[in-house]
Amino acid sequence: MAFAPDIQMWLTFAVIGVTVVLYALEKLSIEVVSLGSIVALILVFTLFPLPGPAQVTPADLLAGFANPALITVMSLLIVGQALFHTDALEQPVRAMARFARSRKMLATLVALGVAGLISAFLNNTPVVVMLLPVMTAIAAIQNVSASRILMPLSFITILGGMTTLIGSSTNLLVADVAAHSGAVTLSFFSFTPIASIMAIAGAVYVLAVMPRLLKPRQNMAEELRSASGKQFIAQIEIRPGHPLVGQSAVAGFFPALKDMTVRLVQRGDNPILPPFENVTLAIGDTVIVAATRSTLSSALTGKATLISGRHPPMDPGERKGQPDELTLAEAIVAPGSRLTGRTITNSGLSSDTDCVVLGIQRRSRMPRMPMRDIRLEAGDVLLFAGRRDDVEGLRANHDVILMEWSASEVPQRQFAGRALIIFAAVVLLAATGVVPIVTSALSGALAMLAFRCLNVRQAVRAIDGRIVMLVGAALANATALEATGGASAVASAMVAAMEGQSATVLLSGLFLMIALLTNVLSNNATAVLFTPIAIGIAARAGLPAEPFVVAVILGANCSFATPIGYQTNLLVMGPGHYRFADFLRAGIPLVLLMWIVFTVVAPMVYGL
């Protein structure tokens, strides 16, 4: 039995309205709300099928999960994870970090300014991917939450992308539809003057106001980073061929150990205590240091591996077979543990767990003795290194309590070069248009896996389920709106409401409607829908078509109020640990600002 299309249309409006409200309230997870939205739409079109042959099937509503934009985002997240896992951007990030330490505010302004400028000429998605780790590093140096800096990065690239014809695929799409209609042909810089004014106004808001509206949120990476400030007692055994052989103290410090505090050099039975004067390290020495977890990780994997030999026994040769499986994790010596009173050497930990203890942290005091002589106490924190499966096996060990959140893979810096080459190829191919961005992104993800920059498990972990469900639900909503005529009904109602109004009111109303819908529908879908409507409004009012077509372009680029508005918002959502409400809070004022600026400037620019 078929029903009038109005039933499905109003039910679709109801589903979308409830979905947006639930997103904003955050009482349920994004995944649950998104899945509920899709299931509700499937039930609507199953119980109330559309009349005629044009039916909306479950396959139509689920097609969003195969959308090229979603595949592109997922692939770029995998590429970014590979860069992180190999520490491929360590050198440029350190260079930016040095710049940021002395010019903290200037570093942020320069990075965001470069992002906006590049986005005017290149696709802004790879721009965000390229600058994401840099901006995260700047946030860490300035001791601010990454959530205060990553959403501005996305918004600045969107603002930059609206200024030229090639700045966004939306711009090109609208221009193509307008040209085929014969209404107007836009050149490269046709709307650059008005778009630049809007972009400057938006940038002032993004830089000066928006960070105050964003709540600081600590994601897992920041939790690990803050935890990494803890000091562990570790020891470095100087064996033949070790890079520290022959290293001499300078002004009481060893230059090769600049990030570690040397507490003792054990030479045979003779302990050498600081300050170290005229001390040259020799084969057989044991150096006792206090260092953070990140420093020990770098010492374990750097070009000149400092922690090597039989302690820990996982030297580079032994790890060669599985270079991506070395994991660090922290565990606490449990009360009543059989380890209490024993040293690491006679505890049997290495043989029982197949893991190596890299360091010991004792809050009550910092022992000044070789780590092998320290007798463990309940509450001591041990830093373990081992293959992933062995570290996970610590859960079953009753003598230690594994701190689950602390497990993380050691960066595989030996693959940093190939990861950078793959990343550069992805950006170059996408930016030049040699291949579609989805092709270059998928190829980059495959190359990262094929060349062992990360493994399948790490790649899967890089994919954010919230993004998958958000995009799938958003595209299902857009499909339902178009099939039921809901989108056309909204546009027609707008045309009827503004009939006979001045050019300024017509332009302003058109822009506001598009700016609001582009945050619910995709920006490309909004652009395609409203371009012929805008041309029709101009013809009916006896006005030139160009300002109305430009209103469609600029309005469709105002994808600031929801994470589904544009794929760069989705890219920063995970790393910034944002919630749906964060985009509403920070994005709605920017959408309104863009509307006000356009309403004031457009009539003057076009002489209306």
N, C-alpha and C positions, 0 to 999 in steps of 0.2 A: 504493500500500500504506500503510495507516494503522498507527501505532504507539501503544502505551500512553502516556498523557499523562506518566507519570513520567519517560520518557526525555527529552522536551522540557524538563520542569521542571528536572531535574538538569543538563542541558546549559545551560539558561538561568542557573542558579546559577553554573555554572563560568565562563560568559562574563562575568557581572557581577563575580565574584571576581577573575578575571584583569585585567579592565578597571580595577578600583579599585587593584589592586597596581601596575599599569603607570602609572596616574596618579600614584601616590605616589612611585614610583622615579624618574620623570622622565627615563628613558633615551630615550624617544621623545617627540615633541611631542604636545601634547594633541589636536591635529587628527588626527594619525595614529592614536592610540589610540582616539579616538572613532569614526573611520571604520572601523577594524578591528572595533570592538564591533558596529557596525551590520551590517557585512558578515557577521560570524560568526553573528549572529542570523538573518539572511536565509538563510544556508546551513543552519542548524539546522532551520528550518521548511520549507525546500525539500526537504532530504534525509529529514526525519522529520516529515511532515505530521501534524497533529492528527487524531484520529478524528472522524467526523461532519461536519456542514456548517460548523461554526464553525472556519474556518481563519484562520491568521495570514498575511497576504500581505505582500509587500514594501511595498505602499502603506500598510498599517497601521503598519509599522515606520518608515516615512519620514514619517509624518504629523506627527511632532514639529517638523519644519522649518516647518510652517505653524501652529504652536501660537500662540494669541493672546499668551501670556506672552512668548514669544521675539520676536514682532513688536513688542510693547510696548517691550521692552528696546532693540531695534535703533532704533526710532523715537525713544526718549528720548535715546539716544546721539547721534543726528543733531541733535536739538534742542539738546543740550548743546554739540555742536561748533559750531553756529551762534552760540551765546552767546560761546564762546571766540573764534571767528573775527571777531566784531564788537566784541570788548572790551565787551560790553554790561554786564557786572558789574563794570567797572573802579571805579566810584564806591563801591558798597557794599563791595567787597573792600578798597578803600583805607581806608574807614571802619573796617572790621574790623581792617585792618593797623595803623592808628594805635592802636587799642585793644590789639592784641596786643603791640605794641612795649613798652608800659609795663606790661602785665599778661599776660605770655606764658602762664603756666599757667592763669590765670583765663579767658583768652580761649578756650582749648580746652575747659575745663569748661563754660563758658556755652554755647558752640556745641553741644556734645554734649548738654547738658541740655535745651536748646531742641529739639533733634532728637528726643530721647526723649519729651518732653512732647507735641509736635505729633503724633508717630506714634501716640499713644493715641487720637487723634480723627480723624486723616486717614490715607489710604493712605500707607505709608512710602516707596513708590517715588518719587513726586514730591518728598518731603522730602529724600531722598538726592540726587536730581538738583539740587535747589535749593542744597543746602549743599556739594556736591562741590567747586565752585571756591573757595568760602570756606575750606574746610578745607585745600585745597591751598595757598592763599595763606598761611594761618597756619603751615603746615609750612615754607614757604619763609622766612618771617620768623624762625621759631625755628631755622632752619638744621638741620632734621631731615628725613629722608626722608618723602615722602608715604605710603610703605607703613606707617609707624608710626601713622598717624592715620586713614586711610580705612577700613580694616577695622573699627576701633572704631566709626566712624560707622555702618556697616551693622549691626553687632551691637547698638548702642544703639537704633537704630530698631526692630529686631526685638523687643528687650526691651520697649520702649514699646508696641509694637503688641499685645503679649499681655495688656495690662492691662484692656482694655474690650471689649465685645461687637463694636464696629465698628472696633477697632484693626487687624484683619486680616481678609481674606476667609475665611481658615481658620476663625476664630472664628464667623463668621456661618454658614458651611457646617455646622459641627458642631452649632451650636444649632438650625439648621433641621431636620437629620436627627433630632435628639433630640426636638424638638417634634412632628414628624410621627409618631414612634413612640409618643407619649403618655407617655414616661418622665419627662421633666422639661422645664420651660420656663424658660430663662435670661433674666434681665433685663440691663439695660445694665451694671450694676456687680456682677453676681452673683459673679464670681470676681476682682474687683479687689483685695480684701485679700490673698489668697494670691499673686496674680500680682505685686502691688506689692512684696511681700517678696522674691520671686524676682528681680524686676527690679532692686531695690536691690543685692542680693547680686551679681548679674551685672554691674552697673555698676561696683561696686568692683573686680571682677576685670578688667573691660575697661580701666579707667582706670589701675589701679595695677600690674597684673601683665602684661597682654597686650602692651603696647608693648615689654617686655623680651624677649618670645618671638619677635617679628617681626624678621626680618632687614631692615636698610636696603637698599632696592633703588633704583637710579637709572634712571628711565624716560627716554624721549627728551626729554620736556618739561624735565626737570631737567638733562639734559645740555646742552640749548640754553641754559637759564637760567644754568648755571654758566659756559658759554662766553661768555655775553653780558657777563661782567664785563671782558672784554678791551677795551682802549681803541684807538680808531681816530682817526687824524688826518682831519678833514673841514673843508670850508670852506663858509661861508654868504655868498652874494653879495647885498648889499643893493641891491635894485632899486626903482623907484617903486612905491608901494603895499605894500611889504614890512612886516610887523608890527613889525620891529625899527627902522624909521625913527624917529628922535627918542628912542630909548631911551638913557638916561644911566646911567653906572656909579654904583653906590652902594657906598661902602666898598671900592672896587676890584673889585667884581663887577657883572655885569649880571643883574638879577632875572629877566628873561625867559629867561635861559640858565643857570638854577640847577643843572641836572643835567649841565652841560657845563663843561669847563675851558677858558676862553678863553686861548689862548696868544699871539695876535697879532691886531692890527687893521691891515690894510694899507689905507692911504689914499693912493691915487695911488702915488708913488714913496717915500712916507714910511711906514716901519713904526712902529706904536705898540705898545710892549711893556708887559707888566704891571710894577708895579701900575697899574691904570687909574684915574687921578684926573681929574675934570672932562672925561671923554670922552663925547661924545654921538654915537651912530651916525648916519651920513648916507648918502644915496643915493650909490652908487659905492664904498662901503667893502666890503672883503672880510674877514670874520671867520674866523679859523682857530681851530678848537676841537679838543679831545680829548674823545671821548664813546664810550659803549658802544654796541653794536649796537642794544639795545632803545631807548636814548635817541634814536638816529638814526631808528629806525623811527617813534617817536612824533612826532619833529619833521617827518617826511615826511607823516604822515597826520592830525596833530592839527587842531583847529578853526582855530588860527592856524598854518598851514603855514609852518615856518621854512625848510625846504629846498625851494626852488622856483625858477622861472625857467628859464634855459637850462642851468643846472647844478644838479640834473639836469634834462634836458629833459622828464621825465614829470611835468609839473605837473598839477593836478587836472583841467584842461580836456582835456588829451590823454588822461587815463586814463578819461574819462567813458564811453567806449564799452565798456570792459571793466573795471569797477571791482573785479572779484574776481581779477584775473590778476597783480597786482603781487607779485613775489616777491623776497626778499632771500637772498643766498647768498654764501659766502666762497670765494675761490680764491687759490692760492699762485702767485707768479711762479716759473715752472719754471727750473731750472738750464739755462743755454744759451739762454734765451728771447731773442727779438729785442727784447723790451721793456726788457731790461737797459740802463741808461744813458739811457733816454728818459723824458720826462715823460708824464703822463696826456694832456695836450693834444696832443702831437705823436706819440703812439703809435698813433693810429687805432683804439683799442679801442672807442670808442662806435660808430663807423661799421661796424666789422667784426663786432661782437657784438650791436648794437642794445640794449646794456645800458649802464648808467651806473655809474661808480665813485663811490660815496658817501664812502668813506673808505679810508685806508691805515694798516696797522699794521706797525710796524717794531720788532722786539724789542730791537735793539741800542741804539736811541736814539729820542727823540721829536723830529723836526725842528721847528724853529720858523720856518716859512716857509709861504707860500701853497701849497696842495696842488698847484696847477698847475705849481709850480716844482720839486717834489720829483722827483728822478731815481730811477727804480725800480731795485731790486736784487733778485737772486735770493733767495727766501725771504720777500719782502714779502707780506703778506696783504691782498688787496683785497676790499672789501665792495661787491658788485654789487647793483644794483636793476634789475629788468626784468620783462617778462611771462614767464610760466612757461615757455613754449616756448623763448624766447630764452635764459633762464638754463640750461635743459637743454642748449641748443646749445653751451654752454661746454665740454662734455665733449669735443667734437671740436677744440677750440682747443689747439694744441700749445704755446702760450706760457704758459698758466696751467693749474693743476691744480685742478679743481673739487672742493671738499670736500662730498661728496654729502649727508652728514648735516646740513649747515648750511642747506640750502634750506628756507625757510618763508615762507608768504604774509604780507604785511603786513596787520594787522587793518584791517577796513573799518568804521571807527568811525561813518561817516555812516549806517550801517544799524543802529546799536545800539538806537535807540528802537523801531523796529519789531520787532526781535528780542525785546526785553523785553516788548512788548505780546503777542506770540505766546506767549512762555513763560508769562506770567501767565495767559493764557487757557487754556493746556493744564493748568496746575496747578489753576486754579479749577474747570474742568469736571470734572477727574478727582476732585478732593477732595470736591466737592458731589454727585457721582454723577449729574449731569445726563445725562451719556453715559458709557458704559463707558470705562475708562482706555485700552484699546487704540484706541478711536475717537478720543479726544482726542490721544493720542500720535501716531497716524498723521496726523491733521489738522494737528498742529503741525509735523511733519516736512515735509509738503507745503507748508504756508504758508512755512516757512523757505526752501524752494527757490523757490517762486513769487515771493516778495518779495526774492529775490536776496541773502538774508543769507549764503548759501553756495551753491556750485555742485554739480553732480551728482558730480564727481570728489571733492570734499572730503567730501560726504555718504557716499560709498562708503568712503572712507578711514577714516571714523569708526566703521564697523562692524568689530567685533573677530571674526575668524574663529574664534578659540578659543571664544567664547561660543556662536556658532552651532552648532558641532560638539558642544560639551558638552551643550547643551539637547537637541539632536536625539538624541544617544546615550542620555541619561538617560530621555527619554520612550519611546524604543524599548525600553529595559530594563523600564520600568514596564508597557508593553503586553504584553511577553512574560511577565512575572511574573503578571499578572492572567489572561491567556489560558490559561496552563498550570496555574493553580491554585497557583502557588508562593507568592503572597502569603497566600492563605487557609490553605495548609498551615502556614506559619510561625505565623499567628495561632492556628490550632487546636492546634498543638503547645504553644504558650505556655499556652493555657487548660488543657490536660491536665496540664502540669507544675505548675501552681499550684493545682490542685484541692485544696480543703480547707485552704488556707493562711489566715492571719489577714488582716484587712482591710488592714493596713499593708503586708504583703508583696504582696497582690494589687495594690494601688494602685501600689506602687513598681515591681513587675515590669512592669505595663502601661505606666507612664510610660517606663521605660527602653527597652522594645521599640519604642514609637512614636518616641522621641527618636532612636534609632539608624536606624530605617527612613526617617524623614522626610529624612535626609541622602542617601538613595539614591533613593527615590521622590520625587515632588513632595509638598509638605506637604498639598495639597488631596486628592491621591489617598490618602495615609496616613490623613487624617482621615475620609474617606468609608468606607474599609475598616474602621477600628477603632471607629467610633462604635457600630454595632450590636453588635460583639463586646463592647465595654465595658459596654453596657447588659445584655447577656446574662450577663456575669460577675457584675454586681451582683445581678441577679435570682436567679442560681443560689446566690449566697452569702447571700441575704436581707438585702442592704445597700441603702441609698438610691442612686439612680442618679446624682445630681448630682456627687458627688466623682469618679466614674469618667468622666463626660462631660467634666468640667473637666480631668481627667488627659489626655484625648485632645487637648483644645484646647492646653494648655500644652506637652505633649510634642511635638505637631506643629509648634509654634513654635520648637522648639530646632534650627533649621536653621543651625547654626554650623560644622559639621565639614567641609563641602565647598562649593565655589563653586556647585554645582548645587542646593544646599539651598534657596536663596531668591533671587529675582531681584535684590535689593539687593546680594547678594554678587557676582552677575555684573556689576552696574553698577560696582562699585569694583575689580573684578579687573584691567581694563585700565589705568585711571589709576594704580592702586597698583602695577602691574607684578608682581602676585602670581603664585605658582605653586600648583599643587594642594596640595603639601605644606605650604604656609603655613597653609591653612585647617585641615588636620589638626592641625598643631602648636598653633595658637592656639585652635581651635574645640573639639577633643575635651575639654580640661580644663573649658571652659565648659559643655558638655553634661553632664559628670559632676557639676559643681557644681550645676547646675539640678536634676539627679536627686536629689542629696543633700538640697538645701534642700526640695524638694517632699516627699521621704520623711519629713523631720522635721516640716515645718509642716502638711502636708495633714491628717494624723490629728487634730492639735490644733484646726485650724480647723473641721473637720467633726465633731468629737467621736467619732471612731472608735477 
